[in-house]
Amino acid sequence: MFEVVIVGSGPTSLYTIAALLDRPAGLSITVLEREEMSGTGMPFRPEETDSVLLANIASIEVPPICESLLDWITGLPDAVLSHLGISEDDLHERHFFPRILLGAYLRSQLGRLADLAEERGHRLHIYNSAPVVDVARVAGGYTVTALKEGELLSFSARSVVLATGHVWPEDDPEHGYYGSPWPSVKLHAIPATDIGILGSSLSGIDAALSIACAHGRFEEGGSRYVPGPEAEGLHITLMSRKGLLPEADFWCDLPYLPLEYATP
Ligand SMILES: Cc1cc2nc3c(=O)[nH]c(=O)nc-3n(C[C@H](O)[C@H](O)[C@H](O)COP(=O)(O)OP(=O)(O)OC[C@H]3O[C@@H](n4cnc5c(N)ncnc54)[C@H](O)[C@@H]3O)c2cc1C
């Protein structure tokens, strides 16, 4: 069998697996994921994201893996949808759903890919809680080493795909400095004080929402903020170099209209 090791199990990994499964039978694909739960992708994990945060990508922009995001959400039980505040009117391809729901969709697609691998005569092994600590070039391929339950496991591979996502800059919480706003739940530790956020686009808005939710709650469909008893002194300033709102392309029609004044 031709052995492929994929490090990480976020969306990049999922689309890679889907493409590999279209190849002739006989691939052995091993996915090594650092976290306990595979498949969700980093920004969409329930333990790292606030439930009020929405994914900034709608179903129309997410290439279907085994099924589209909208089809998957439409198939969820009514009780789950209403618990998440999703009504029938929201079930369309341009609606923005909670991040954790996008994570659950991605995870479900990984399960579907595992079934598909079997059907098509490939092997797909997924290891959770298995951070990769080394990838070494050896004759004929690579040796990938992962740490699993305190032991080092070695995997031989003809090809290795590094799908490990973002690397975050350092934080210095003791001095109130956060190099990145992610995972958003870490911002809950910030006290109700004067807070400056560099940037006012999507991540800046996410950061402001996370801090606001740690000190109060949103009511009336999100239109009214009710500060909690400890919120006195909370003052958030979003600082923007270019303007207040996210980049203009978030407001364009999708699929894009033909360009009128510029060439592609
Ligand atoms: C704050 C933030 C919010 C975002 N929100 C959105 C959004 O709403 N919509 C959108 O489309 N995109 C969003 N993105 C972009 C998003 O990161 C990508 O869409 C997507 O998550 C990238 O997928 P990925 O598989 O490349 O990386 P990731 O999703 O980061 O997945 C990488 C995986 O590799 C694992 N890993 C890392 N190192 C190792 C190791 N050594 N061993 C084993 N496993 C390892 C990680 O645990 C993780 O599961 C956001 C990005 C950020 C930073």
The ligand as an SDF file (V2000), in Angstrom:
LIG
                    3D

 53 58  0  0  0  0  0  0  0  0999 V2000
   -9.3970   33.3410   14.8250 C   0  0  0  0  0  0  0  0  0  0  0  0
   -9.7080   32.6670   13.5270 C   0  0  0  0  0  0  0  0  0  0  0  0
  -11.0090   32.5410   13.1080 C   0  0  0  0  0  0  0  0  0  0  0  0
  -11.3060   31.9560   11.8830 C   0  0  0  0  0  0  0  0  0  0  0  0
  -12.5950   31.8430   11.4860 N   0  0  0  0  0  0  0  0  0  0  0  0
  -12.8920   31.3330   10.2840 C   0  0  0  0  0  0  0  0  0  0  0  0
  -14.2340   31.2380    9.8090 C   0  0  0  0  0  0  0  0  0  0  0  0
  -15.1720   31.6580   10.4870 O   0  0  0  0  0  0  0  0  0  0  0  0
  -14.4570   30.6960    8.5920 N   0  0  0  0  0  0  0  0  0  0  0  0
  -13.4140   30.2350    7.8310 C   0  0  0  0  0  0  0  0  0  0  0  0
  -13.6470   29.7330    6.7410 O   0  0  0  0  0  0  0  0  0  0  0  0
  -12.1580   30.3000    8.2710 N   0  0  0  0  0  0  0  0  0  0  0  0
  -11.8620   30.8470    9.4460 C   0  0  0  0  0  0  0  0  0  0  0  0
  -10.5770   30.9390    9.8540 N   0  0  0  0  0  0  0  0  0  0  0  0
   -9.5460   30.4250    8.9900 C   0  0  0  0  0  0  0  0  0  0  0  0
   -9.3640   28.9910    9.4440 C   0  0  0  0  0  0  0  0  0  0  0  0
   -8.2440   28.8730   10.2500 O   0  0  0  0  0  0  0  0  0  0  0  0
   -9.3440   28.0490    8.2820 C   0  0  0  0  0  0  0  0  0  0  0  0
  -10.5350   28.1480    7.5430 O   0  0  0  0  0  0  0  0  0  0  0  0
   -9.2000   26.6040    8.7080 C   0  0  0  0  0  0  0  0  0  0  0  0
   -9.3530   26.3330   10.0850 O   0  0  0  0  0  0  0  0  0  0  0  0
   -7.8300   26.2080    8.2900 C   0  0  0  0  0  0  0  0  0  0  0  0
   -7.8270   24.8220    8.3060 O   0  0  0  0  0  0  0  0  0  0  0  0
   -6.4910   24.0190    8.5160 P   0  0  0  0  0  0  0  0  0  0  0  0
   -6.8690   22.5820    8.4520 O   0  0  0  0  0  0  0  0  0  0  0  0
   -5.4480   24.5000    7.5660 O   0  0  0  0  0  0  0  0  0  0  0  0
   -5.9600   24.4250    9.9580 O   0  0  0  0  0  0  0  0  0  0  0  0
   -6.6080   24.2290   11.4060 P   0  0  0  0  0  0  0  0  0  0  0  0
   -8.0770   24.3560   11.3740 O   0  0  0  0  0  0  0  0  0  0  0  0
   -5.8200   25.1290   12.2900 O   0  0  0  0  0  0  0  0  0  0  0  0
   -6.2720   22.7270   11.7490 O   0  0  0  0  0  0  0  0  0  0  0  0
   -4.9570   22.3020   12.0260 C   0  0  0  0  0  0  0  0  0  0  0  0
   -5.0370   21.0670   12.8710 C   0  0  0  0  0  0  0  0  0  0  0  0
   -3.7250   20.5640   13.0520 O   0  0  0  0  0  0  0  0  0  0  0  0
   -3.5780   20.1510   14.3940 C   0  0  0  0  0  0  0  0  0  0  0  0
   -2.1430   20.1860   14.7300 N   0  0  0  0  0  0  0  0  0  0  0  0
   -1.3330   21.2650   14.8230 C   0  0  0  0  0  0  0  0  0  0  0  0
   -0.0890   20.8990   15.1330 N   0  0  0  0  0  0  0  0  0  0  0  0
   -0.0910   19.5470   15.2280 C   0  0  0  0  0  0  0  0  0  0  0  0
    0.8970   18.5660   15.5360 C   0  0  0  0  0  0  0  0  0  0  0  0
    2.1720   18.8940   15.7910 N   0  0  0  0  0  0  0  0  0  0  0  0
    0.5330   17.2610   15.5540 N   0  0  0  0  0  0  0  0  0  0  0  0
   -0.7410   16.8840   15.2840 C   0  0  0  0  0  0  0  0  0  0  0  0
   -1.7270   17.7760   15.0030 N   0  0  0  0  0  0  0  0  0  0  0  0
   -1.3970   19.0810   14.9730 C   0  0  0  0  0  0  0  0  0  0  0  0
   -4.3840   21.1740   15.1760 C   0  0  0  0  0  0  0  0  0  0  0  0
   -4.7460   20.6700   16.4510 O   0  0  0  0  0  0  0  0  0  0  0  0
   -5.6010   21.3260   14.2520 C   0  0  0  0  0  0  0  0  0  0  0  0
   -6.6280   20.4120   14.5320 O   0  0  0  0  0  0  0  0  0  0  0  0
  -10.2680   31.4920   11.0720 C   0  0  0  0  0  0  0  0  0  0  0  0
   -8.9360   31.6020   11.5170 C   0  0  0  0  0  0  0  0  0  0  0  0
   -8.6630   32.1810   12.7160 C   0  0  0  0  0  0  0  0  0  0  0  0
   -7.2380   32.3120   13.1320 C   0  0  0  0  0  0  0  0  0  0  0  0
  1  2  1  0
  2  3  1  0
  2 52  2  0
  3  4  2  0
  4  5  1  0
  4 50  1  0
  5  6  2  0
  6  7  1  0
  6 13  1  0
  7  8  2  0
  7  9  1  0
  9 10  1  0
 10 11  2  0
 10 12  1  0
 12 13  2  0
 13 14  1  0
 14 15  1  0
 14 50  1  0
 15 16  1  0
 16 17  1  0
 16 18  1  0
 18 19  1  0
 18 20  1  0
 20 21  1  0
 20 22  1  0
 22 23  1  0
 23 24  1  0
 24 25  2  0
 24 26  1  0
 24 27  1  0
 27 28  1  0
 28 29  2  0
 28 30  1  0
 28 31  1  0
 31 32  1  0
 32 33  1  0
 33 34  1  0
 33 48  1  0
 34 35  1  0
 35 36  1  0
 35 46  1  0
 36 37  1  0
 36 45  1  0
 37 38  2  0
 38 39  1  0
 39 40  1  0
 39 45  2  0
 40 41  1  0
 40 42  2  0
 42 43  1  0
 43 44  2  0
 44 45  1  0
 46 47  1  0
 46 48  1  0
 48 49  1  0
 50 51  2  0
 51 52  1  0
 52 53  1  0
M  END
$$$$
